[in-house]
Amino acid sequence: MNSPATRDTDAFSTRIEGPAPEVAISNDMIKRGLIVAPALIAVCAVIWGADGAISSAYGIAIVLVNFALAAAMIAGAARISLGLMMAAVLFGYLIRLALVFLAVWLVKDTSWISLPALGSTIIVTHLGLLFWEMKYVALSLAAPGLKPSGPDQVT
């Protein structure tokens, strides 16, 4: 029979095997981001000129790398232990937020940057891709991650 201390330890030493739905979702969001990137860059070019277009491309890159890094951190930590996964979710968010800040801070005074274009691109791309992806995510434990396609689709 397990003691309470052993049961508590088991929750933090349990690892998750199998496919990582967060990676599939992140990859899907990145594909969608690459699809809309030319339109967003064009809008920023019309409003802010060449600097706006370059800033928008840089902002899109920041967002897509942020999504990929989030998925990689969570998937990697889940394969080690659930406790590490919880820490990766909490502290990973803070680390990624600091990296986004650093990416903006490093270029804020350069001649090619348009801060309004960069800021609006980062906000619109993050929120837009998250809301767009909600349509494609399965909210079921039977098929976590993206909704399955085909005749065996889970509803």
MIDOSE-1310 file (N, C-alpha, C; in nm, 2 decimals, decimal comma, always signed):
residues 155
mnsp	+0,08/-0,12/+0,00/+0,00/+0,00/+0,00/+0,09/+0,12/+0,00; +0,05/+0,22/-0,08/+0,13/+0,35/-0,09/+0,09/+0,44/+0,02; +0,19/+0,51/+0,07/+0,17/+0,61/+0,17/+0,13/+0,74/+0,10; +0,07/+0,83/+0,17/+0,03/+0,96/+0,11/+0,14/+1,03/+0,05
atrd	+0,26/+1,02/+0,11/+0,38/+1,09/+0,05/+0,42/+1,03/-0,08; +0,41/+0,90/-0,10/+0,44/+0,83/-0,22/+0,34/+0,87/-0,33; +0,21/+0,88/-0,30/+0,11/+0,92/-0,40/+0,14/+1,06/-0,44; +0,17/+1,15/-0,36/+0,20/+1,29/-0,40/+0,32/+1,30/-0,49
tdaf	+0,42/+1,22/-0,46/+0,54/+1,21/-0,54/+0,51/+1,15/-0,68; +0,43/+1,06/-0,69/+0,39/+0,99/-0,81/+0,34/+1,10/-0,91; +0,26/+1,19/-0,87/+0,20/+1,29/-0,96/+0,30/+1,38/-1,02; +0,41/+1,40/-0,95/+0,52/+1,48/-1,00/+0,62/+1,40/-1,08
stri	+0,62/+1,27/-1,07/+0,72/+1,19/-1,14/+0,65/+1,13/-1,26; +0,52/+1,14/-1,28/+0,45/+1,08/-1,39/+0,48/+1,16/-1,52; +0,51/+1,09/-1,62/+0,54/+1,15/-1,75/+0,43/+1,12/-1,85; +0,42/+1,20/-1,95/+0,32/+1,18/-2,06/+0,39/+1,13/-2,18
egpa	+0,35/+1,01/-2,23/+0,40/+0,95/-2,35/+0,31/+0,98/-2,46; +0,35/+0,96/-2,59/+0,26/+0,97/-2,70/+0,28/+1,11/-2,77; +0,18/+1,13/-2,86/+0,19/+1,25/-2,94/+0,16/+1,38/-2,85; +0,22/+1,49/-2,89/+0,20/+1,61/-2,82/+0,10/+1,70/-2,89
peva	-0,02/+1,71/-2,84/-0,12/+1,79/-2,91/-0,08/+1,94/-2,92; -0,01/+1,99/-2,82/+0,03/+2,13/-2,82/+0,12/+2,16/-2,94; +0,20/+2,06/-2,98/+0,29/+2,08/-3,10/+0,21/+2,09/-3,22; +0,11/+2,00/-3,24/+0,03/+2,00/-3,36/-0,05/+2,13/-3,37
isnd	-0,10/+2,18/-3,25/-0,18/+2,30/-3,25/-0,09/+2,42/-3,29; +0,03/+2,42/-3,23/+0,13/+2,53/-3,26/+0,17/+2,53/-3,41; +0,19/+2,41/-3,46/+0,23/+2,40/-3,60/+0,12/+2,45/-3,69; -0,01/+2,42/-3,66/-0,12/+2,46/-3,73/-0,13/+2,62/-3,72
mikr	-0,11/+2,67/-3,61/-0,12/+2,82/-3,59/-0,01/+2,89/-3,67; +0,11/+2,83/-3,68/+0,22/+2,88/-3,76/+0,19/+2,88/-3,90; +0,13/+2,77/-3,95/+0,09/+2,76/-4,09/-0,01/+2,87/-4,12; -0,11/+2,89/-4,04/-0,21/+3,00/-4,06/-0,15/+3,14/-4,05
gliv	-0,05/+3,15/-3,96/+0,02/+3,28/-3,96/+0,10/+3,31/-4,08; +0,16/+3,21/-4,14/+0,23/+3,23/-4,27/+0,14/+3,26/-4,38; +0,01/+3,21/-4,37/-0,09/+3,24/-4,48/-0,13/+3,38/-4,47; -0,15/+3,44/-4,36/-0,20/+3,58/-4,34/-0,09/+3,68/-4,34
apal	+0,04/+3,64/-4,32/+0,15/+3,73/-4,31/+0,16/+3,83/-4,43; +0,15/+3,78/-4,55/+0,16/+3,88/-4,66/+0,05/+3,99/-4,66; -0,07/+3,95/-4,62/-0,17/+4,05/-4,61/-0,15/+4,15/-4,50; -0,10/+4,10/-4,39/-0,07/+4,19/-4,27/+0,04/+4,28/-4,30
iavc	+0,15/+4,23/-4,37/+0,26/+4,31/-4,41/+0,22/+4,42/-4,51; +0,13/+4,38/-4,60/+0,09/+4,48/-4,70/+0,01/+4,59/-4,64; -0,08/+4,56/-4,54/-0,15/+4,66/-4,47/-0,06/+4,76/-4,40; +0,04/+4,70/-4,33/+0,13/+4,79/-4,26/+0,22/+4,87/-4,35
aviw	+0,25/+4,81/-4,47/+0,32/+4,89/-4,57/+0,24/+5,01/-4,62; +0,11/+4,99/-4,64/+0,03/+5,10/-4,69/+0,02/+5,21/-4,58; +0,01/+5,17/-4,45/-0,01/+5,26/-4,35/+0,12/+5,33/-4,31; +0,23/+5,25/-4,29/+0,35/+5,30/-4,23/+0,47/+5,30/-4,33
gadg	+0,45/+5,26/-4,45/+0,55/+5,25/-4,55/+0,64/+5,13/-4,54; +0,76/+5,14/-4,60/+0,86/+5,03/-4,60/+0,90/+4,99/-4,45; +0,92/+5,09/-4,37/+0,95/+5,06/-4,23/+0,84/+4,98/-4,16; +0,72/+5,01/-4,19/+0,60/+4,94/-4,14/+0,60/+4,80/-4,19
aiss	+0,63/+4,78/-4,31/+0,63/+4,64/-4,37/+0,74/+4,55/-4,30; +0,86/+4,61/-4,29/+0,97/+4,54/-4,22/+0,94/+4,51/-4,07; +0,88/+4,61/-4,01/+0,84/+4,59/-3,87/+0,74/+4,49/-3,85; +0,64/+4,49/-3,94/+0,54/+4,39/-3,94/+0,59/+4,25/-3,96
aygi	+0,68/+4,23/-4,05/+0,75/+4,10/-4,08/+0,82/+4,05/-3,95; +0,89/+4,15/-3,89/+0,96/+4,12/-3,76/+0,87/+4,08/-3,65; +0,76/+4,15/-3,64/+0,66/+4,12/-3,54/+0,59/+3,98/-3,56; +0,56/+3,95/-3,69/+0,51/+3,82/-3,72/+0,61/+3,71/-3,68
aivl	+0,73/+3,73/-3,71/+0,84/+3,63/-3,67/+0,84/+3,61/-3,52; +0,83/+3,72/-3,45/+0,83/+3,71/-3,30/+0,72/+3,63/-3,25; +0,60/+3,65/-3,31/+0,48/+3,58/-3,26/+0,49/+3,43/-3,30; +0,53/+3,40/-3,42/+0,54/+3,26/-3,46/+0,65/+3,18/-3,38
vnfa	+0,76/+3,25/-3,36/+0,86/+3,18/-3,27/+0,81/+3,16/-3,13; +0,74/+3,26/-3,08/+0,68/+3,25/-2,95/+0,59/+3,13/-2,94; +0,50/+3,11/-3,04/+0,41/+2,99/-3,03/+0,49/+2,86/-3,04; +0,59/+2,86/-3,13/+0,67/+2,73/-3,14/+0,75/+2,70/-3,01
laaa	+0,80/+2,81/-2,95/+0,88/+2,79/-2,83/+0,78/+2,74/-2,71; +0,66/+2,79/-2,71/+0,57/+2,75/-2,60/+0,54/+2,60/-2,62; +0,51/+2,56/-2,74/+0,47/+2,42/-2,76/+0,59/+2,33/-2,73; +0,71/+2,37/-2,77/+0,83/+2,29/-2,75/+0,86/+2,28/-2,60
miag	+0,85/+2,38/-2,53/+0,87/+2,38/-2,38/+0,77/+2,29/-2,31; +0,65/+2,30/-2,35/+0,55/+2,22/-2,28/+0,56/+2,07/-2,32; +0,58/+2,04/-2,44/+0,59/+1,90/-2,49/+0,72/+1,84/-2,43; +0,83/+1,91/-2,43/+0,95/+1,86/-2,38/+0,94/+1,83/-2,23
aari	+0,88/+1,92/-2,15/+0,87/+1,90/-2,01/+0,77/+1,79/-1,98; +0,66/+1,78/-2,06/+0,56/+1,67/-2,03/+0,62/+1,53/-2,04; +0,72/+1,52/-2,13/+0,79/+1,39/-2,14/+0,88/+1,36/-2,02; +0,91/+1,46/-1,94/+1,00/+1,43/-1,83/+0,91/+1,41/-1,70
slgl	+0,82/+1,50/-1,67/+0,73/+1,49/-1,56/+0,62/+1,59/-1,56; +0,51/+1,56/-1,50/+0,40/+1,66/-1,50/+0,43/+1,78/-1,41; +0,51/+1,76/-1,31/+0,55/+1,87/-1,23/+0,64/+1,97/-1,31; +0,73/+1,92/-1,39/+0,81/+2,00/-1,47/+0,72/+2,07/-1,58
mmaa	+0,62/+2,00/-1,63/+0,53/+2,06/-1,73/+0,46/+2,18/-1,67; +0,41/+2,16/-1,54/+0,34/+2,28/-1,48/+0,44/+2,40/-1,46; +0,56/+2,37/-1,43/+0,66/+2,48/-1,41/+0,69/+2,54/-1,55; +0,69/+2,46/-1,65/+0,72/+2,51/-1,79/+0,61/+2,60/-1,84
vlfg	+0,49/+2,56/-1,80/+0,37/+2,65/-1,84/+0,38/+2,78/-1,77; +0,40/+2,78/-1,64/+0,40/+2,90/-1,56/+0,52/+2,99/-1,59; +0,64/+2,93/-1,57/+0,76/+3,01/-1,59/+0,79/+3,03/-1,74; +0,75/+2,93/-1,82/+0,77/+2,95/-1,97/+0,70/+3,07/-2,02
ylir	+0,58/+3,10/-1,97/+0,51/+3,22/-2,01/+0,59/+3,34/-1,97; +0,64/+3,35/-1,85/+0,71/+3,46/-1,81/+0,84/+3,48/-1,89; +0,91/+3,37/-1,92/+1,03/+3,37/-2,00/+1,00/+3,42/-2,14; +0,89/+3,36/-2,20/+0,86/+3,40/-2,34/+0,81/+3,55/-2,34
lalv	+0,75/+3,60/-2,24/+0,71/+3,74/-2,23/+0,83/+3,83/-2,23; +0,93/+3,78/-2,15/+1,06/+3,86/-2,14/+1,13/+3,85/-2,27; +1,12/+3,74/-2,35/+1,19/+3,73/-2,48/+1,12/+3,83/-2,58; +0,99/+3,83/-2,57/+0,92/+3,93/-2,66/+0,96/+4,07/-2,63
flav	+0,96/+4,10/-2,50/+1,01/+4,24/-2,46/+1,15/+4,26/-2,51; +1,24/+4,17/-2,49/+1,38/+4,18/-2,53/+1,39/+4,20/-2,69; +1,31/+4,13/-2,76/+1,31/+4,14/-2,91/+1,27/+4,28/-2,95; +1,17/+4,33/-2,88/+1,13/+4,47/-2,92/+1,23/+4,57/-2,87
wlvk	+1,28/+4,56/-2,75/+1,37/+4,65/-2,69/+1,50/+4,66/-2,77; +1,55/+4,55/-2,82/+1,67/+4,55/-2,89/+1,66/+4,63/-3,02; +1,54/+4,65/-3,08/+1,53/+4,72/-3,21/+1,46/+4,85/-3,20; +1,42/+4,89/-3,08/+1,33/+5,01/-3,06/+1,39/+5,14/-3,12
dtsw	+1,52/+5,15/-3,12/+1,59/+5,27/-3,16/+1,65/+5,26/-3,30; +1,63/+5,15/-3,37/+1,69/+5,13/-3,50/+1,61/+5,22/-3,60; +1,67/+5,25/-3,72/+1,61/+5,34/-3,82/+1,50/+5,27/-3,89; +1,50/+5,14/-3,90/+1,40/+5,07/-3,99/+1,28/+5,03/-3,91
islp	+1,27/+5,06/-3,78/+1,16/+5,01/-3,70/+1,05/+5,11/-3,70; +0,92/+5,07/-3,71/+0,81/+5,15/-3,68/+0,74/+5,09/-3,56; +0,75/+5,15/-3,45/+0,69/+5,09/-3,33/+0,54/+5,07/-3,33; +0,47/+5,16/-3,39/+0,32/+5,14/-3,40/+0,29/+5,01/-3,49
algs	+0,36/+5,00/-3,60/+0,34/+4,88/-3,68/+0,38/+4,75/-3,61; +0,50/+4,76/-3,54/+0,54/+4,64/-3,47/+0,45/+4,60/-3,36; +0,41/+4,70/-3,28/+0,32/+4,67/-3,16/+0,18/+4,62/-3,21; +0,13/+4,69/-3,31/+0,00/+4,64/-3,36/+0,00/+4,50/-3,42
tiiv	+0,11/+4,48/-3,49/+0,13/+4,34/-3,55/+0,14/+4,24/-3,44; +0,22/+4,26/-3,34/+0,23/+4,16/-3,24/+0,10/+4,13/-3,17; +0,02/+4,24/-3,14/-0,11/+4,22/-3,07/-0,21/+4,15/-3,16; -0,22/+4,20/-3,28/-0,32/+4,15/-3,38/-0,29/+4,00/-3,41
thlg	-0,16/+3,98/-3,44/-0,12/+3,84/-3,48/-0,14/+3,74/-3,36; -0,10/+3,78/-3,24/-0,12/+3,69/-3,13/-0,27/+3,66/-3,11; -0,35/+3,76/-3,10/-0,49/+3,74/-3,07/-0,57/+3,68/-3,19; -0,53/+3,73/-3,31/-0,60/+3,68/-3,43/-0,58/+3,53/-3,45
llfw	-0,45/+3,48/-3,43/-0,43/+3,34/-3,45/-0,49/+3,26/-3,34; -0,49/+3,31/-3,22/-0,55/+3,23/-3,11/-0,70/+3,21/-3,13; -0,77/+3,32/-3,17/-0,91/+3,31/-3,19/-0,94/+3,23/-3,32; -0,86/+3,24/-3,42/-0,88/+3,16/-3,54/-0,86/+3,01/-3,51
emky	-0,77/+2,98/-3,43/-0,74/+2,84/-3,40/-0,85/+2,78/-3,32; -0,92/+2,86/-3,24/-1,03/+2,80/-3,16/-1,13/+2,72/-3,24; -1,14/+2,76/-3,36/-1,24/+2,69/-3,45/-1,19/+2,54/-3,48; -1,06/+2,52/-3,48/-1,00/+2,39/-3,52/-0,95/+2,30/-3,41
vals	-0,97/+2,35/-3,28/-0,92/+2,27/-3,17/-1,04/+2,18/-3,12; -1,01/+2,06/-3,10/-1,11/+1,97/-3,04/-1,12/+1,99/-2,89; -1,23/+2,01/-2,84/-1,25/+2,03/-2,70/-1,31/+1,90/-2,64; -1,23/+1,80/-2,66/-1,27/+1,66/-2,61/-1,15/+1,59/-2,57
laap	-1,16/+1,51/-2,47/-1,05/+1,43/-2,42/-1,03/+1,31/-2,51; -1,13/+1,28/-2,59/-1,13/+1,16/-2,68/-1,03/+1,19/-2,80; -1,02/+1,32/-2,84/-0,93/+1,36/-2,94/-0,87/+1,49/-2,91; -0,77/+1,49/-2,81/-0,71/+1,62/-2,78/-0,63/+1,68/-2,89
glkp	-0,63/+1,81/-2,90/-0,55/+1,88/-3,00/-0,64/+1,93/-3,11; -0,60/+1,91/-3,24/-0,68/+1,95/-3,35/-0,80/+1,85/-3,37; -0,91/+1,91/-3,42/-1,03/+1,82/-3,45/-0,99/+1,73/-3,56; -1,02/+1,60/-3,54/-0,99/+1,50/-3,64/-1,08/+1,53/-3,77
sgpd	-1,02/+1,50/-3,88/-1,10/+1,52/-4,00/-1,13/+1,38/-4,06; -1,24/+1,37/-4,14/-1,28/+1,25/-4,20/-1,40/+1,19/-4,13; -1,44/+1,07/-4,18/-1,56/+1,00/-4,13/-1,57/+0,97/-3,98; -1,45/+0,95/-3,92/-1,45/+0,91/-3,78/-1,44/+1,03/-3,69
qvt	-1,48/+1,14/-3,73/-1,47/+1,27/-3,66/-1,54/+1,26/-3,53; -1,47/+1,30/-3,42/-1,53/+1,31/-3,29/-1,60/+1,44/-3,27; -1,72/+1,45/-3,22/-1,79/+1,57/-3,19/-1,80/+1,60/-3,05
